C-alpha cells in the first residue's frame, strides 16, 4: 500500500477555520434558537458592487462569442498585469514580473513548492496559518515538533507582541531563510511603518534571505505614512516577492483572483533567476485564473472600480471601529481595526480557546482563538469585521450589556 505523506500527520489537529466552523455547527445544533453572529473567519459578507460585478458579467459574455472567446492564459491577461503594475506599483514592474493567480493563499502554497524543503523558515508569530502549515506539508519545518509553545523545531518564530509593538526582533533570522511577513498583519491588524519595513529588507539582504510579503489587506491602509507595498522600500526588489488579492478588497473571496510580483532581479544563491523558475513552475502546475474573474479584476482597477473598493473597505473599517469601540468600553486591550479589518484583543492569563468558548456560549458570538495563529497568539482573540452591519451592532450590544 502507498504510505501516507508523513508531513500531513504532523499538522496540528484540524485546520483552524474548519475547526471553528465545526464548533459553530455543534453549538447551533444544541441551541437551535440561538442567533449566532460570526466575527471569526475572514470571509467577506457584502455583495460585489455594481461596476465590478458588471466586469464579471462582461467576462462571462465574452466566452459566448467566437470573436472574444479565450482559453488558457497561464500568467494572466496582459492588460490586467499592466493595470496592476500601474495602480499598485506605479509601473515599476513589467508584465513578465506580475503573475495572475487564483488568490494569495494559493500562491503561497505554490511558492512553498518552488522553494522546496531545503530552506530555513521564519514567520511572524502570530501569523496566517498557511505559512506554517504549508511549510510543514512540504517538509520544510524540521524533523520534530518539539519547539516551545507547540510550534515546529525547524521554523524560526518571530514573536509580535504588545511589548515590541507587534514588530519582531529580526536579529535571530537564520541565513538563507524564507521570511513570511504580512502587513497589515493577519491576525493582529498591525501595519508596519517604513522604518520597520526598511529593517526587514536590510535583514533579508544581510542574511541572503527572501521575503514572501503578503499584502492582501493593503487596501485597508488609511494612514498615508504607512507603506502599501514592500516595494516602497529601497532594494526590496532584490529580496522580496509580494502576493496580493482581490478577495478582501473587492469581495472576491468566492471569485478567486490574486497576483504575485516576482522581480527579475531576484536571484537564488547560485545566481539562477527566481522569476524564471516561478514562471516554469506555475505554467507546469497551474493553468491560470478564471478569465471571467480577470475581467472583474480589470473593472476593479479602473477609476470606478477603485471607488467601489474604497467604499467596500470603508464599510468593513466602520464595522471594525464599532467592534473596537465596544472592546474599549469593556477596557479590553486591543490593536488593529484602523488600517485593517481585524481587531486583536488581549485576555491576560486566559487560554484563547477558553475565551472563544465563553464568547460563543454566553454571547453567541463566533471569534477566532489567537493560539490558532501561533504560540504568541495565546491569550488573544481575533475579531473580524467581515460581517453584516446589523450583526456587528447586535454583537456590540451583547458584549457591552454584560
Buried (B, 14 or more C-beta within 10 A) or exposed (E): EEEEEEBEEBBBEEEBBEBBBEBBEEBBEEEEEEEBBBBBBBBBBBEBBEBBBBBBBBBEEBEEEEEEEEEEBBBBBEBBBBBBBEBBBEEBBEBBBBBBBBBBBBBBBBBBBBBEBEBBBBBBBBBBBBBBBBBBBBBBBBEEBEBEEEBBEBBBBBBBBEEEEBBBEBEEBBEBBBBBBBBBBBBBBBBBBEEBBBBBBBBBBEBEBBBBBBBBBBBBBBEEEBBBBBBBBEBBBBBBBBBBBBBBBBBBBEBBBBBBBBBBEBBEEEEEBBBEBBBEBBBEEBEBBBBBBBBBBBBBBBEBBBEBBEEBBEBBBEBBBBBBEBBEEEEBEBBBBBBBBBBBBBBEEBBBBEBBBBBBEEBBBBBBBBBBBBBBBBBBBBBBBBBEBEBBBBBBEBBEEE
